[in-house]
């Protein structure tokens, strides 16, 4: 997926890493796996292949896959900051609707 301003794009795959690239230079900015949530707890990142990535806004990237989680990544910190458990994503199936 491309960021809203079109200057970055994200990829993911079977290695469980969500990668953020600079569009103009084609260089890797960061590879995101695990991180810390707002309470300082470690987020696991993905434990199986990742099928879908989506920019929710300029700084928040969502990823989903076979591990029955959606990871919320803050690209400013380069880490997963929250995990949503339950959804089994096996295609380009993430979407965000509304602003609240």
N, CA, C and O atoms as CSV, one atom per row, in Angstrom:
chain,resi,resn,atom,element,x,y,z
A,1,UNK,N,N,0.845,-1.176,0.000
A,1,UNK,CA,C,0.000,0.000,0.000
A,1,UNK,C,C,0.893,1.243,0.000
A,1,UNK,O,O,2.024,1.207,0.484
A,2,UNK,N,N,0.373,2.328,-0.545
A,2,UNK,CA,C,1.075,3.607,-0.555
A,2,UNK,C,C,0.553,4.514,0.550
A,2,UNK,O,O,-0.630,4.485,0.888
A,3,UNK,N,N,1.451,5.319,1.107
A,3,UNK,CA,C,1.043,6.311,2.101
A,3,UNK,C,C,0.140,7.344,1.441
A,3,UNK,O,O,0.177,7.506,0.221
A,4,UNK,N,N,-0.675,8.048,2.235
A,4,UNK,CA,C,-1.588,9.034,1.643
A,4,UNK,C,C,-0.899,10.102,0.793
A,4,UNK,O,O,-1.486,10.591,-0.173
A,5,UNK,N,N,0.338,10.472,1.138
A,5,UNK,CA,C,1.043,11.485,0.351
A,5,UNK,C,C,1.832,10.873,-0.811
A,5,UNK,O,O,2.418,11.608,-1.606
A,6,UNK,N,N,1.856,9.535,-0.923
A,6,UNK,CA,C,2.518,8.855,-2.029
A,6,UNK,C,C,4.028,8.793,-1.941
A,6,UNK,O,O,4.674,8.337,-2.884
A,7,UNK,N,N,4.610,9.234,-0.842
A,7,UNK,CA,C,6.066,9.248,-0.730
A,7,UNK,C,C,6.659,7.973,-0.155
A,7,UNK,O,O,7.873,7.777,-0.213
A,8,UNK,N,N,5.825,7.106,0.396
A,8,UNK,CA,C,6.293,5.852,0.974
A,8,UNK,C,C,5.345,4.739,0.562
A,8,UNK,O,O,4.177,4.982,0.259
A,9,UNK,N,N,5.862,3.507,0.553
A,9,UNK,CA,C,5.003,2.353,0.347
A,9,UNK,C,C,5.451,1.227,1.257
A,9,UNK,O,O,6.606,1.176,1.680
A,10,UNK,N,N,4.525,0.321,1.556
A,10,UNK,CA,C,4.791,-0.782,2.478
A,10,UNK,C,C,4.575,-2.110,1.779
A,10,UNK,O,O,3.717,-2.246,0.908
A,11,UNK,N,N,5.379,-3.091,2.184
A,11,UNK,CA,C,5.244,-4.459,1.692
A,11,UNK,C,C,5.314,-5.418,2.880
A,11,UNK,O,O,5.759,-5.047,3.966
A,12,UNK,N,N,4.874,-6.638,2.660
A,12,UNK,CA,C,4.975,-7.683,3.676
A,12,UNK,C,C,4.897,-9.024,2.973
A,12,UNK,O,O,4.572,-9.099,1.788
A,13,UNK,N,N,5.200,-10.093,3.719
A,13,UNK,CA,C,5.152,-11.409,3.100
A,13,UNK,C,C,5.366,-12.536,4.075
A,13,UNK,O,O,5.069,-12.415,5.264
A,14,UNK,N,N,5.886,-13.639,3.562
A,14,UNK,CA,C,6.014,-14.858,4.358
A,14,UNK,C,C,7.082,-14.767,5.453
A,14,UNK,O,O,7.087,-15.595,6.363
A,15,UNK,N,N,7.977,-13.790,5.388
A,15,UNK,CA,C,9.000,-13.668,6.436
A,15,UNK,C,C,8.503,-12.900,7.658
A,15,UNK,O,O,9.269,-12.681,8.596
A,16,UNK,N,N,7.232,-12.486,7.664
A,16,UNK,CA,C,6.561,-11.842,8.798
A,16,UNK,C,C,7.026,-10.413,9.074
A,16,UNK,O,O,6.674,-9.851,10.111
A,17,UNK,N,N,7.794,-9.821,8.192
A,17,UNK,CA,C,8.302,-8.461,8.384
A,17,UNK,C,C,7.504,-7.504,7.503
A,17,UNK,O,O,7.279,-7.776,6.324
A,18,UNK,N,N,7.078,-6.382,8.083
A,18,UNK,CA,C,6.430,-5.314,7.332
A,18,UNK,C,C,7.513,-4.289,7.032
A,18,UNK,O,O,8.144,-3.754,7.944
A,19,UNK,N,N,7.726,-4.020,5.739
A,19,UNK,CA,C,8.802,-3.119,5.333
A,19,UNK,C,C,8.236,-1.827,4.761
A,19,UNK,O,O,7.258,-1.831,4.014
A,20,UNK,N,N,8.874,-0.729,5.129
A,20,UNK,CA,C,8.485,0.596,4.655
A,20,UNK,C,C,9.608,1.127,3.775
A,20,UNK,O,O,10.771,1.122,4.176
A,21,UNK,N,N,9.257,1.588,2.569
A,21,UNK,CA,C,10.236,2.063,1.593
A,21,UNK,C,C,9.976,3.515,1.219
A,21,UNK,O,O,8.847,4.002,1.284
A,22,UNK,N,N,11.049,4.190,0.826
A,22,UNK,CA,C,10.960,5.520,0.237
A,22,UNK,C,C,10.643,5.332,-1.246
A,22,UNK,O,O,11.377,4.643,-1.954
A,23,UNK,N,N,9.563,5.939,-1.714
A,23,UNK,CA,C,9.115,5.753,-3.096
A,23,UNK,C,C,10.119,6.294,-4.108
A,23,UNK,O,O,10.437,5.617,-5.086
A,24,UNK,N,N,10.611,7.480,-3.889
A,24,UNK,CA,C,11.489,8.120,-4.876
A,24,UNK,C,C,12.825,7.399,-5.005
A,24,UNK,O,O,13.299,7.171,-6.118
A,25,UNK,N,N,13.438,7.037,-3.879
A,25,UNK,CA,C,14.756,6.411,-3.916
A,25,UNK,C,C,14.694,4.887,-3.949
A,25,UNK,O,O,15.682,4.233,-4.285
A,26,UNK,N,N,13.536,4.315,-3.602
A,26,UNK,CA,C,13.399,2.870,-3.583
A,26,UNK,C,C,14.185,2.197,-2.472
A,26,UNK,O,O,14.451,0.998,-2.545
A,27,UNK,N,N,14.560,2.945,-1.447
A,27,UNK,CA,C,15.372,2.371,-0.364
A,27,UNK,C,C,14.496,2.001,0.824
A,27,UNK,O,O,13.460,2.618,1.075
A,28,UNK,N,N,14.935,0.980,1.548
A,28,UNK,CA,C,14.246,0.534,2.746
A,28,UNK,C,C,14.432,1.574,3.850
A,28,UNK,O,O,15.555,1.983,4.144
A,29,UNK,N,N,13.326,1.997,4.458
A,29,UNK,CA,C,13.372,2.931,5.582
A,29,UNK,C,C,13.434,2.152,6.887
A,29,UNK,O,O,14.276,2.426,7.743
A,30,UNK,N,N,12.532,1.173,7.038
A,30,UNK,CA,C,12.499,0.376,8.268
A,30,UNK,C,C,11.777,-0.938,8.007
A,30,UNK,O,O,10.855,-1.005,7.195
A,31,UNK,N,N,12.209,-1.976,8.703
A,31,UNK,CA,C,11.507,-3.250,8.734
A,31,UNK,C,C,10.874,-3.391,10.111
A,31,UNK,O,O,11.577,-3.355,11.120
A,32,UNK,N,N,9.560,-3.551,10.163
A,32,UNK,CA,C,8.854,-3.562,11.447
A,32,UNK,C,C,8.387,-4.969,11.792
A,32,UNK,O,O,7.745,-5.650,10.993
A,33,UNK,N,N,8.729,-5.381,13.005
A,33,UNK,CA,C,8.292,-6.678,13.501
A,33,UNK,C,C,7.575,-6.476,14.827
A,33,UNK,O,O,6.366,-6.247,14.841
A,34,UNK,N,N,8.284,-6.555,15.923
A,34,UNK,CA,C,7.661,-6.364,17.225
A,34,UNK,C,C,7.947,-4.955,17.726
A,34,UNK,O,O,8.689,-4.199,17.099
A,35,UNK,N,N,7.354,-4.615,18.855
A,35,UNK,CA,C,7.555,-3.285,19.422
A,35,UNK,C,C,6.950,-3.196,20.801
A,35,UNK,O,O,6.859,-4.199,21.510
A,36,UNK,N,N,6.531,-1.996,21.193
A,36,UNK,CA,C,5.958,-1.756,22.515
A,36,UNK,C,C,4.659,-0.986,22.368
A,36,UNK,O,O,4.568,-0.075,21.545
A,37,UNK,N,N,3.642,-1.344,23.166
A,37,UNK,CA,C,2.387,-0.609,23.125
A,37,UNK,C,C,2.449,0.591,24.062
A,37,UNK,O,O,3.491,0.860,24.661
A,38,UNK,N,N,1.335,1.313,24.191
A,38,UNK,CA,C,1.304,2.528,25.002
A,38,UNK,C,C,1.587,2.264,26.481
A,38,UNK,O,O,1.997,3.177,27.199
A,39,UNK,N,N,1.379,1.046,26.942
A,39,UNK,CA,C,1.615,0.685,28.343
A,39,UNK,C,C,3.025,0.139,28.567
A,39,UNK,O,O,3.372,-0.239,29.686
A,40,UNK,N,N,3.839,0.097,27.511
A,40,UNK,CA,C,5.200,-0.406,27.634
A,40,UNK,C,C,5.327,-1.912,27.505
A,40,UNK,O,O,6.406,-2.462,27.723
A,41,UNK,N,N,4.232,-2.594,27.151
A,41,UNK,CA,C,4.266,-4.043,26.976
A,41,UNK,C,C,4.775,-4.384,25.575
A,41,UNK,O,O,4.525,-3.655,24.615
A,42,UNK,N,N,5.487,-5.499,25.476
A,42,UNK,CA,C,6.006,-5.941,24.179
A,42,UNK,C,C,4.862,-6.460,23.320
A,42,UNK,O,O,4.054,-7.268,23.779
A,43,UNK,N,N,4.792,-5.998,22.070
A,43,UNK,CA,C,3.858,-6.559,21.107
A,43,UNK,C,C,4.623,-7.588,20.285
A,43,UNK,O,O,5.779,-7.368,19.921
A,44,UNK,N,N,3.988,-8.685,20.000
A,44,UNK,CA,C,4.688,-9.815,19.392
A,44,UNK,C,C,5.020,-9.627,17.929
A,44,UNK,O,O,5.952,-10.261,17.433
A,45,UNK,N,N,4.300,-8.787,17.222
A,45,UNK,CA,C,4.452,-8.758,15.777
A,45,UNK,C,C,3.794,-10.001,15.201
A,45,UNK,O,O,3.124,-10.737,15.926
A,46,UNK,N,N,3.971,-10.241,13.932
A,46,UNK,CA,C,3.329,-11.393,13.296
A,46,UNK,C,C,4.118,-12.670,13.531
A,46,UNK,O,O,5.349,-12.662,13.558
A,47,UNK,N,N,3.384,-13.775,13.701
A,47,UNK,CA,C,4.017,-15.078,13.888
A,47,UNK,C,C,3.822,-15.982,12.673
A,47,UNK,O,O,4.255,-17.135,12.678
A,48,UNK,N,N,3.172,-15.461,11.633
A,48,UNK,CA,C,2.978,-16.220,10.401
A,48,UNK,C,C,2.938,-15.221,9.255
A,48,UNK,O,O,3.031,-14.015,9.483
A,49,UNK,N,N,2.801,-15.702,8.036
A,49,UNK,CA,C,2.877,-14.830,6.867
A,49,UNK,C,C,1.867,-13.694,6.922
A,49,UNK,O,O,0.772,-13.831,7.466
A,50,UNK,N,N,2.264,-12.578,6.347
A,50,UNK,CA,C,1.448,-11.360,6.324
A,50,UNK,C,C,0.930,-11.173,4.902
A,50,UNK,O,O,1.708,-11.181,3.948
A,51,UNK,N,N,-0.380,-11.006,4.760
A,51,UNK,CA,C,-0.990,-10.893,3.443
A,51,UNK,C,C,-1.418,-9.492,3.054
A,51,UNK,O,O,-1.547,-9.191,1.868
A,52,UNK,N,N,-1.639,-8.632,4.035
A,52,UNK,CA,C,-2.213,-7.344,3.693
A,52,UNK,C,C,-1.618,-6.237,4.542
A,52,UNK,O,O,-1.415,-6.404,5.745
A,53,UNK,N,N,-1.340,-5.110,3.912
A,53,UNK,CA,C,-0.906,-3.904,4.626
A,53,UNK,C,C,-1.776,-2.740,4.150
A,53,UNK,O,O,-2.212,-2.700,2.999
A,54,UNK,N,N,-2.015,-1.809,5.046
A,54,UNK,CA,C,-2.868,-0.669,4.734
A,54,UNK,C,C,-2.451,0.528,5.563
A,54,UNK,O,O,-2.331,0.425,6.784
A,55,UNK,N,N,-2.230,1.662,4.916
A,55,UNK,CA,C,-2.009,2.905,5.645
A,55,UNK,C,C,-3.361,3.400,6.141
A,55,UNK,O,O,-4.244,3.696,5.335
A,56,UNK,N,N,-3.535,3.495,7.463
A,56,UNK,CA,C,-4.753,4.069,8.040
A,56,UNK,C,C,-4.689,5.591,7.961
A,56,UNK,O,O,-5.714,6.253,7.796
A,57,UNK,N,N,-3.494,6.136,8.080
A,57,UNK,CA,C,-3.214,7.557,7.865
A,57,UNK,C,C,-1.729,7.679,7.571
A,57,UNK,O,O,-1.070,6.670,7.319
A,58,UNK,N,N,-1.198,8.868,7.596
A,58,UNK,CA,C,0.205,9.085,7.225
A,58,UNK,C,C,1.186,8.360,8.153
A,58,UNK,O,O,2.278,7.989,7.724
A,59,UNK,N,N,0.809,8.154,9.416
A,59,UNK,CA,C,1.733,7.576,10.394
A,59,UNK,C,C,1.368,6.187,10.891
A,59,UNK,O,O,2.184,5.537,11.544
A,60,UNK,N,N,0.175,5.723,10.602
A,60,UNK,CA,C,-0.284,4.429,11.117
A,60,UNK,C,C,-0.466,3.446,9.965
A,60,UNK,O,O,-1.157,3.725,8.984
A,61,UNK,N,N,0.175,2.288,10.114
A,61,UNK,CA,C,0.128,1.236,9.115
A,61,UNK,C,C,-0.442,-0.020,9.770
A,61,UNK,O,O,0.010,-0.424,10.842
A,62,UNK,N,N,-1.420,-0.625,9.135
A,62,UNK,CA,C,-2.020,-1.866,9.632
A,62,UNK,C,C,-1.521,-3.027,8.791
A,62,UNK,O,O,-1.293,-2.884,7.590
A,63,UNK,N,N,-1.350,-4.186,9.435
A,63,UNK,CA,C,-0.969,-5.393,8.700
A,63,UNK,C,C,-1.745,-6.574,9.257
A,63,UNK,O,O,-1.995,-6.657,10.459
A,64,UNK,N,N,-2.125,-7.492,8.364
A,64,UNK,CA,C,-2.885,-8.666,8.785
A,64,UNK,C,C,-2.446,-9.900,8.035
A,64,UNK,O,O,-1.985,-9.823,6.896
A,65,UNK,N,N,-2.595,-11.055,8.695
A,65,UNK,CA,C,-2.178,-12.282,8.042
A,65,UNK,C,C,-2.741,-13.529,8.684
A,65,UNK,O,O,-3.768,-13.487,9.361
A,66,UNK,N,N,-2.055,-14.645,8.463
A,66,UNK,CA,C,-2.508,-15.963,8.891
A,66,UNK,C,C,-2.447,-16.184,10.387
A,66,UNK,O,O,-3.009,-17.163,10.877
A,67,UNK,N,N,-1.795,-15.322,11.122
A,67,UNK,CA,C,-1.635,-15.553,12.564
A,67,UNK,C,C,-2.827,-15.077,13.387
A,67,UNK,O,O,-2.763,-15.057,14.616
A,68,UNK,N,N,-3.918,-14.691,12.716
A,68,UNK,CA,C,-5.138,-14.220,13.371
A,68,UNK,C,C,-4.927,-12.941,14.172
A,68,UNK,O,O,-5.541,-12.745,15.221
A,69,UNK,N,N,-4.045,-12.065,13.663
A,69,UNK,CA,C,-3.874,-10.751,14.281
A,69,UNK,C,C,-3.843,-9.671,13.209
A,69,UNK,O,O,-3.498,-9.917,12.054
A,70,UNK,N,N,-4.214,-8.470,13.630
A,70,UNK,CA,C,-3.935,-7.258,12.871
A,70,UNK,C,C,-2.982,-6.461,13.744
A,70,UNK,O,O,-3.300,-6.136,14.888
A,71,UNK,N,N,-1.824,-6.152,13.206
A,71,UNK,CA,C,-0.830,-5.369,13.935
A,71,UNK,C,C,-0.979,-3.905,13.540
A,71,UNK,O,O,-1.183,-3.585,12.369
A,72,UNK,N,N,-0.876,-3.030,14.516
A,72,UNK,CA,C,-0.941,-1.590,14.294
A,72,UNK,C,C,0.479,-1.062,14.481
A,72,UNK,O,O,1.036,-1.127,15.577
A,73,UNK,N,N,1.058,-0.537,13.398
A,73,UNK,CA,C,2.434,-0.043,13.415
A,73,UNK,C,C,2.425,1.481,13.372
A,73,UNK,O,O,1.694,2.084,12.585
A,74,UNK,N,N,3.231,2.092,14.212
A,74,UNK,CA,C,3.435,3.542,14.162
A,74,UNK,C,C,4.757,3.759,13.441
A,74,UNK,O,O,5.815,3.444,13.986
A,75,UNK,N,N,4.714,4.293,12.225
A,75,UNK,CA,C,5.942,4.400,11.443
A,75,UNK,C,C,6.900,5.436,12.013
A,75,UNK,O,O,8.079,5.440,11.658
A,76,UNK,N,N,6.418,6.319,12.891
A,76,UNK,CA,C,7.323,7.280,13.537
A,76,UNK,C,C,8.277,6.575,14.477
A,76,UNK,O,O,9.423,6.999,14.631
A,77,UNK,N,N,7.820,5.502,15.110
A,77,UNK,CA,C,8.685,4.739,16.012
A,77,UNK,C,C,9.264,3.501,15.333
A,77,UNK,O,O,10.222,2.908,15.830
A,78,UNK,N,N,8.680,3.110,14.190
A,78,UNK,CA,C,9.165,1.935,13.477
A,78,UNK,C,C,8.820,0.629,14.161
A,78,UNK,O,O,9.529,-0.364,14.000
A,79,UNK,N,N,7.724,0.618,14.932
A,79,UNK,CA,C,7.361,-0.579,15.703
A,79,UNK,C,C,5.865,-0.834,15.689
A,79,UNK,O,O,5.059,0.064,15.448
A,80,UNK,N,N,5.517,-2.095,15.957
A,80,UNK,CA,C,4.119,-2.436,16.209
A,80,UNK,C,C,3.765,-1.901,17.589
A,80,UNK,O,O,4.486,-2.145,18.556
A,81,UNK,N,N,2.658,-1.173,17.682
A,81,UNK,CA,C,2.265,-0.568,18.957
A,81,UNK,C,C,0.996,-1.179,19.537
A,81,UNK,O,O,0.657,-0.918,20.691
A,82,UNK,N,N,0.300,-1.981,18.759
A,82,UNK,CA,C,-0.926,-2.611,19.248
A,82,UNK,C,C,-1.210,-3.849,18.412
A,82,UNK,O,O,-0.848,-3.925,17.238
A,83,UNK,N,N,-1.871,-4.822,19.047
A,83,UNK,CA,C,-2.270,-6.047,18.364
A,83,UNK,C,C,-3.763,-6.250,18.550
A,83,UNK,O,O,-4.269,-6.175,19.669
A,84,UNK,N,N,-4.467,-6.508,17.458
A,84,UNK,CA,C,-5.879,-6.854,17.495
A,84,UNK,C,C,-5.978,-8.343,17.191
A,84,UNK,O,O,-5.550,-8.783,16.124
A,85,UNK,N,N,-6.533,-9.122,18.108
A,85,UNK,CA,C,-6.584,-10.566,17.963
A,85,UNK,C,C,-7.903,-11.014,17.353
A,85,UNK,O,O,-8.951,-10.438,17.646
A,86,UNK,N,N,-7.858,-12.038,16.504
A,86,UNK,CA,C,-9.070,-12.654,15.982
A,86,UNK,C,C,-9.153,-12.785,14.478
A,86,UNK,O,O,-9.424,-13.880,13.986
A,87,UNK,N,N,-8.928,-11.700,13.709
A,87,UNK,CA,C,-9.152,-11.814,12.263
A,87,UNK,C,C,-8.087,-12.665,11.571
A,87,UNK,O,O,-6.890,-12.507,11.809
A,88,UNK,N,N,-8.550,-13.566,10.714
A,88,UNK,CA,C,-7.658,-14.396,9.890
A,88,UNK,C,C,-7.658,-13.778,8.497
A,88,UNK,O,O,-8.621,-13.935,7.747
A,89,UNK,N,N,-6.588,-13.082,8.149
A,89,UNK,CA,C,-6.500,-12.378,6.869
A,89,UNK,C,C,-5.699,-13.227,5.897
A,89,UNK,O,O,-4.555,-13.586,6.174
A,90,UNK,N,N,-6.306,-13.553,4.745
A,90,UNK,CA,C,-5.592,-14.347,3.743
A,90,UNK,C,C,-5.715,-13.728,2.353
A,90,UNK,O,O,-5.671,-14.429,1.342
A,91,UNK,N,N,-5.868,-12.429,2.316
A,91,UNK,CA,C,-5.938,-11.709,1.048
A,91,UNK,C,C,-5.845,-10.213,1.307
A,91,UNK,O,O,-5.630,-9.781,2.439
A,92,UNK,N,N,-6.004,-9.447,0.278
A,92,UNK,CA,C,-5.943,-7.988,0.404
A,92,UNK,C,C,-7.257,-7.521,1.018
A,92,UNK,O,O,-8.140,-7.042,0.307
A,93,UNK,N,N,-7.391,-7.660,2.345
A,93,UNK,CA,C,-8.705,-7.542,2.972
A,93,UNK,C,C,-8.788,-6.535,4.105
A,93,UNK,O,O,-9.755,-6.581,4.865
A,94,UNK,N,N,-7.845,-5.639,4.261
A,94,UNK,CA,C,-7.931,-4.648,5.332
A,94,UNK,C,C,-8.542,-3.367,4.808
A,94,UNK,O,O,-8.266,-2.943,3.686
A,95,UNK,N,N,-9.382,-2.753,5.637
A,95,UNK,CA,C,-9.980,-1.477,5.290
A,95,UNK,C,C,-10.296,-0.732,6.571
A,95,UNK,O,O,-10.578,-1.352,7.597
A,96,UNK,N,N,-10.251,0.575,6.524
A,96,UNK,CA,C,-10.590,1.435,7.648
A,96,UNK,C,C,-11.677,2.378,7.190
A,96,UNK,O,O,-11.559,3.019,6.146
A,97,UNK,N,N,-12.728,2.460,7.968
A,97,UNK,CA,C,-13.840,3.333,7.597
A,97,UNK,C,C,-14.123,4.310,8.732
A,97,UNK,O,O,-14.053,3.963,9.911
A,98,UNK,N,N,-14.441,5.531,8.346
A,98,UNK,CA,C,-14.805,6.537,9.339
A,98,UNK,C,C,-13.604,7.136,10.029
A,98,UNK,O,O,-12.467,6.710,9.824
A,99,UNK,N,N,-13.874,8.128,10.846
A,99,UNK,CA,C,-12.790,8.827,11.541
A,99,UNK,C,C,-12.907,8.712,13.052
A,99,UNK,O,O,-12.081,9.270,13.774
A,100,UNK,N,N,-13.911,8.003,13.545
A,100,UNK,CA,C,-14.068,7.868,15.002
A,100,UNK,C,C,-14.098,6.423,15.414
A,100,UNK,O,O,-14.224,6.122,16.601
